[in-house]
Amino acid sequence: MRRSILVGATAALALAAALVPAQAAQQQAQESEYVVLYKDGADARTAHQAIQAAGGTLVAENTAIGLATVTTTNADFRQAVQAGGVIEGVAHNRSIGTAPTRAAPSGAVRRAIERRAVERAGDGAPAATGHGGPSRRGEPLSHLQWDLKQMHATPEGSYKYEQGDRGVLVGVLDTGVDGSHPDIAPNFDRALSRNFTTDIPVDADGAEVDGPCAEEPDRSCEDAADVDDNDHGTHVASSIAAPINRLGISGVAPKVRLVNLRAGQDSGYFFLQPTVDALTYAGDHGIDVVNMSYYVDPWLFNCTDNPADSPADRAEQRTIITAVQRSLAYAHDRGVTLVSAAGNEASDYTKTLLDASSPDFASEPGEVPRQRTIPPSCLSLPGEDPRVLAVSATGISGRKAYYSDYGNGYVAIAAPGGDVYDTPGGTRDVSLATLAAYPKALAEERNQLNPDGTPNVPHILRDCRGGTCAYYIYAQGTSMASPRAAGVAALIVSKYGKRDRRHGGKTLSPAVVERVLKATATRAACPNPPAHTYTRHLPDGSTEVDTHVCEGGKGRNGFYGAGIADALRAVR
């Protein structure tokens, strides 16, 4: 309450003293969630005792790397839990709010994963049809899959020699996979799939995040392991392994099996505990390749000593770095090839840059993103871990996509991710994005279908066979490039892998997969001159011009890494 008169100094001090106990009590009563990282090799029982002594309650735990999610009402929990010497670090996940009423509209806020730099491919323009008609040998929509043609993943290309082995497993760390989609179901491994997330109705400020949990009767916040309420994970999964079944599209490796390792919220956030849990599960269950088309929230870049960050923020980012790298090492050491999207900020990760997007999730009320100067020593994870293959995106002409992050020594390899402005004049063409599977339930929820089931928006397509219909959507991003490279990695395991004595199927060292993937990529030199200008005529009538500078030679450079992934060369 504002007062209309000045309060004397003595009265102000007395008022403040009176308020302190009330404020402290309110702060004490606020329940918060933390992730707690144990010191390497620490005894779990001792860590549990430290958590309990600090007023924490264990919610989830990953014993493989020593990470726990904890709730507490102790405002001093961070300091208290570290006093015992067994805890490596603590990160504040979120303040726990109150769920909205069941009358709140489901999905009112859908946070696009292709954030900041990349538009949804369908916004504002119809799809072109300049890619020829259906092929006699390909799938009904294969003529629209320019991306697979660029990689030679076609009936005339890699399909003649290797379509993938049923014993090869590809884990999709994403927002979930629609396991019932007709162009995913034949290759979907329901038994191995897991959901490591719990839906979050609202954030610390009471704003909707994932939206209301499931309706009656169960009101569960834990979705089944064959559900995708976002659409991103389904697009990624079918890009890897949509089967050859005379319906819709096909994937790069159309006979490998897909395992949904859901680490992303409905809203598109990817938090630390689900990421760690999904990676260690992959290592323990014989997953051969994982695709990670995201970064771990809430920090796009994790810095240990950035002056723009508070001591608590620095400690949080150190915890994220250590925990993610432990889990990546755990999976990699157990035979998992790690593939990740390079990012969509159109930035050179090897140079100092500005970021104004983090923290992108309010772990405390009132917390908002702020501008920070980011030196190359900061890490965007998982992409910048040395065990991970970071994938940049190309357009139909083979140029680096306008939105794709880059950097000589950062990008391992390139793959088609789409670029709707990759036209001679920079005008927009939606069909230059990539086409992949789309959940029918989302098309219905978003009112994108006519009463007869046909799409009422041009960026969504339908294909039917024998009474079965499936839906597909155009999207662009390094999120789309990464799964195509992961598909080639799965073909390499299929072709050259040995019998996995522990889990069955096949296995191949990630170091060998990386070597073959890079050695067989189609070499792509930097543009000449290396400063490449991108001109884009946007749907609102404005024009944007950006320049990106490529460094390196034909064998390795900042735009393409070792080159553009090539499925045919990889298996021949």
N, C-alpha and C positions, 0 to 999 in steps of 0.2 A: 504494500500500500504506500502511495506517495503522500508525504505530508506537505502542507502549504506554508508552513513556517519553518524557520531555521531552528535546529536543535542545538543547544549549547554543548560544548565539548564534554563536560562532565555527564550530562544526560545521555549523550551519544555513546559514551563508553559504558554507562550502566545498561543501556538498551542492548548493546552488542554482547555484553556479558550475559544478559538474560537469554539472548537468542542462542548462544553457543550450545548449551545442553540440548535444546530442542532440535537444532540442526544436526548435532552429532547423533541424536537418537534416530532422526529420519535417515541419515546416511547409513547408520548401523543396520537399519531395518531393510534397506534396499538389497535385494538378492542379486548377486552378480555371478557370472560364469567366467572361469579362467581355464587356460590350458597350462599344465605344469609339466616341465621337462626334467626328468631325473638326470643326475650326473651319470656319465657313461660307466656302466658296470655297477651302479648303485643297487643295493638290495631293495626290492619292491616293498617288502614289509616295513623297512625303515622309512621309506618314502611315504607309505600310507600313514605311519605314525606322525610324521611331520605335517602332513596335510590335515589330519584330524586335530592335532594340537593347535594348528593355526585357525581352526574353526571351519574347515572345509569338508565337504561331502563328495565322495568319489562318484561320478556319474558314468564315466567310461574310461577304459585304460587299454593302452597298447603296450604289452609287456615286451614285444620284440625290440622296440627302441626306447621304451621308458617314457611314454607320454600319457598324461591323464587329463580328462576334462573334469573340472571340479566346480561345484556351486558353493557359495558362502554369503553370509550377511556381514562378515567382518570387513570393514572398510580398510583395515591395515593388513589384509591377508597377504598381499604380495611381499611385504617386508617380513611378516611373521613366518611364513613358510620357508623362506630362504635362510632363516637364522640357524637352522640345524645343520647346514653344510652338506646336505644330501641332494639338494635341488639345484639344477643347472640354470634354469630360467623360468619365468612366468610371463604369460601374455594374457591381457584382459580380453576375453572373447566378446562379452556383451553384458549389459544390464538387462535383466529379465523383466519384460513388461507384461501387460495384461492383454490377452487375446481379444480381438473385436467380437461383437455379437455374430451369431450365425447368419444374421440378415445381411452382413457385409458382402458385397459382390465378389465372388470367387475370381481370382486372377485380375483384379482391377489394376494392379501394378505388375507389369511383366518387364523385368529389366533385361534388355537385349545384351547378349554376351559379346556381340561384335560392337563393343562400346567405344565411345570417343571418336575414333577415326573412321569407322566403317558404317555406311548406311545399310539398312535392310535392302536387299537387292530389289525387292518388289515395289518399293515406295516410289510412286510418281511417274512410272513409265511402263508401257506394255512390253511384253517379250517379243523379240524379233523371231523370224523363222528362217534365217538365212544359212542354215547348216545342212541343207539337203533333206531328203526324205528318209524314212526308216530303211534300215539295211536288211537284206534277206537273211544274213547270218547273225546279225546282232539282235539285241533286245528291242522292243517296240519304240523306246525313247532313246536308244543308243546314239542316234544321229544328233541328239542334243548334248551328248557327252563329249564335247571337244577336249575336255580335260584328260579323259582316258586315251584319246587319240594322241595327245601331246606326249603321253607316257608310253605309248605303244601297248597299252593294256586292252587289246581288241581281239576278235576272233582270228584276224590275220597276224596278230602279234603274239604277245605272251600267252594268250589262252591256248595256242597250239602246243605249247611246251610245258606250261605249269599253270594250273588254276587254283592251287592251294591244296593242302593236305588236311583231312578232317582231324588229324591229331595235333594240329597247330592251333593254339588259342590266342586270340587277340583281346586284350582287356580294354574297355572303353571307359576311361575315367572322365565322366561328364555329368550332365543333368539327368541321366537315365536313358534307357533305350526302350522304345515301344516294341516289345518282343512279339506282339501280335500283328505287327505290320506285315502284310503278305510278301513284301520284298526283303524282309529280315528274318521272319519266323523260321524258315528252313535251316538257317545257320545259327540260330540263337540257342545258346546253352543255358537253359533255365536253371538247371540244377546248380551250376557253379556261380550264377549271378547273385550279386549282393547289393543292398542299398546301405551305405554307411552314413547317411544323413537323416536328420529329423527336421521336418518342416518348421520354420520359424514364422509365426503369424505376424508379429510386429517387432520393430526395433526399439532401441532405448528411448527414442522420442515418441513412441506410440504410432509411428508410421508403418503402414503395411509393408511386409517383406515378401513372404511366400503366399500370403493370403490365408484364409481360414483352412483348417485341417479338414480331413474327410468328414462327410456328412454322417448323419445317423445311419446305422446304429452304433458303430464303433468309435466315431470321432477321433480316429487315429491320426497322429502326425507323422507316421512312418509309412511311406508309400511302398507298394510291392516292388520287387526287383525287376519287373518287366514294364514299368510305367515311366513315361517322360512327359511331364506337365510343362515343359519349356519348348521343346522341339529341336534344340541344339544337338543333344546326344544322339537322337535318332538320325539326323542328317549325317553326323560323323560316322556312325556305325554302318549305315548303308554304303557310304563312300568306300569303306574298307572292304565289305564283304556281302553286298547284295548278290543273291544267287542268280545264275543263268536259268531262268524258269519261264521264259516267254512272257514276262510281265514287267512293264516299267523299264528299269535300268539294271545294270550290273555293276559290281564293285571291282576294285583292283585285284582282289584275291577272292573270287566268288565261291570257293569251296572250303575256306577256313571257318572255324567256329568263333562266334562273337560272345564275349562275356561282359555283361553289364556290371561294372564296378563303380556304382554311383557315388561321386564325391561332391557333386554340385547341388545347390539348392534349386528349387523351382524358379527362383528369381534370378539365378545365374551367379550367385556368390559361391566361391569355393574356399572353405575354411580349413584350418590346419589339421584338426583331428581326423575328419573324413579323408583328406588326402593321404595322411600317414597310414591310416587303417587300410585304405584301398591298395597302397603300394606294398605294404607288408603281406597282405592277403595274396597279391599277385605273386610275390616271391615264394610263398608257402604252398601255392596250389598249381604250380607248373604253367603259369601264364608265360607265353613266349615273347609277346610284344605288347606294350601298352601305349595308348595314345592319350596325350594330355593337352587338350586345346583350351588352355586357361592359364592364369597365374593365381597364386595363393593370396587371397584377400586377408587383410584390407590394404596392404601396401603393394603397389605396382613394383616399387623398388625398395628393398630392405637394406638399410644402411646402419652400420654399427656406431658411427661417430659423426652424424650429420648435425651441424650447428642449428639447423632449423627444427630439430626434434628435441623434445624433453628427455630427461634421463629415463623416464618410464617408457617412452616410445622407443628409445634406442635399445633398452633391455628387451622390449617386446620383439623388435626386429631381429635381435641376436638369437632369441629363442626360436623364431620362425626359421631362420637360416639353419641353425643346428638341427632342428627336428626334421625339416624337409630333407636336408642332405643325408642325415642318418637313414631315413626311409628309402631314399633313392639308392644309396649304397647297398642297403639290405636287399632290395629287389634286384639290382644289377648283379650283385654277387651270386644270386641264385638263378641267373640265366635269363633275366627279363631285359629285353631291348627297350630302351626308354626313348620315346619320340614326343616332341612338344612343338606347339605353335610358337613362332618367333615373336608374335605380337603385332598389334594393329595401330601403333601410334606414329608410323611413318618416321621413325627416329633411328639414328645410328647409335647403337648401344655401346660402341667403343669410344664414344665422345662424351664430354660433359653436356648435360641437357637439363631442361627444366621440366618438372612434372607438377601439375596442379590437380591431380586426380586422387591423391591419397591423403589420409585414409578414406576409403570409399564406403566404409560401413561404420556406423556410430557404435563403438563399444561402450561409450559413456554418453549420457544425455548432452545434446548440444554440440557434439564433436562433428566437425565438417572438414572437407578437404582443404589443403592449403598448398601454396606454391613452395617448392623446394628445388634447390640446385642439386642435381644428381651427378656425382663423379662416376667414372667407370668402375670404381671399386664396389659400388652398391650392386646388389644382385636382384634381378627379377627371376622368381622361381616358379616352376621348375626349370624354365628354359635355359638359364645361365649356369646350371650345374654342369661340370665337365663330363659327367657320365651321360648327359642328355643330348640327343640330336635335335637342335633347334631348326625348324623348317620355315623358310621364307616362302612367299606366295608369288606366283606368276599369273599373267593374263594370257589370253588366247594367242597373242603375238609372240609370247615368250618373254616379254619384258617383265621386270619386277613390278608387282602390283603397286599402285600409287599409295596404298595405306600400309604396306608391309614394312615392318621394322627390318633393320639390316645391320651389317657391321662385319668387317674382315676379322675373322677369328671367333665371331659369335655364331653366324649362320653356318650350319653344317652342310645343308643341302636345300634345294628348292623343289617345289612341286606346285601344280596348278591349284590356285585358290580362288581364281576369278578376279576380274577387274572390269566393271561395267562401263568404264570410260576408255577401255583399250580399243579405241576406234580411230580412224585417220584424223578426225577433227576433234576428238575428245567429247563427242556427244554420247548420251547415255543409251546403253543397250542392255536390258536386263538379262538377255540370254547369254551374255558374256560372264555372268556369274556361274556357279556350279549347281547342277541339279541333283537332288538326292531325296530320300524318303521323308515324309511328313506325316505325323499322326492324324488320323481322321478325326479323333476326338477333339483335337485342338482346332482343326478347320471348322468343326461344328460349333465349338464354344466361341470362336472368334467371328462367327457369322460370315464365313467365307464360302459357303456353299449355297447353291440354289435349292429349291424344294426337290428337284430331281437328282440331287447329288453332284451336279456339275459345279466346278468352281466359278465364283462370281468375281474373282480377281485374276489378273493376267499372269501373275508370278507363281501361281499354283496350277499344277497339271494333274490330270487323272488318267489312269490307264486301267482297263478292265479286261478280264479274260474268264470265260466260263462262269459268269456270275460273280466273280471276285473282283473288286475294284480297290485300287491303291492310289494314294496321293503323294505328290512330290512338289518340292518348293525350291526356288532359286535362292542361293545365299552365297556370300563371298567373304573371304577373310583368311588369315593364316590358320584359323580354326578349320578351314576346309582343305588347306594344303597339307597340314600335318597328317590327317588320316590317310591321304593318298600315299605319302611316303611310308607310313606305317604299313599300308597294304603291300608295298614292295618288300618291306622288311619281312612280312609274313610269308611272301613267296620265296624269299631267300632261305628262311628256316625250312619251308616245305621242300625245297629242292636239295639243300645241302645238309639238313639237320640229321642228327643221329637219334637212335631210339632213346627215349627218356626212361631210364630204368626205374626212376622213383615215381613218376607220375603217369607213365604211359605216353603215347603220342611221340612227338619229336622234340628235340632241343638243339640249340646251337648257341655257342658263346656270343654274347652281345658284341664283343670286340670283332669277331669274324663277320657278324651281320653288318656292322658299321663299315668294315673294310670293303666288303663286297658292294654295299649300297653306294659308297662313294666312288669306288673304282669303276662302276658300271654306269654312273650318271652321265648324262649328255652334257659335255662341257659347254659352258656359257661364259663368254668374256664380258667384261664391263662395257658399257656403251662407249662410243667414241664420238665426242669427248665424254669423259667419265662423269661429268656433271649432267645428269639427265633431267630434263624439264617435263613436268606433268601438267597438262592443261585439261581442266574439267569444266564443262558447261552444265551447271547444276539445274535440277528441275525448276527451281524458283527463278531462273533466268540469269542468275549471277554466274561469274566465271572465277575459278580459282586456279592459280599457277604456283606450283611448288617445284623446287629443285633438290634432288638427292645426289650425293657424290659417292660413286663406287670406287673402292680401293682394292687393289690386288690384281692378280693375273688370271689367265683363263683356267688354270688348274684349281685355284681357290681365290675367291673374292667376296666382298661384303654383300653383294646382291644375291648371289647364287650359291655360295659355299663351294662345294665340289662339283656342282652342276645341277641339272634338273633330273630328278629321279626317273629312271627308265626301267619299266617292268620287263620288257623283252630282253634287253641287254643283261639284266640281273639274273635271268633264268637260263640264258644260253651260254 
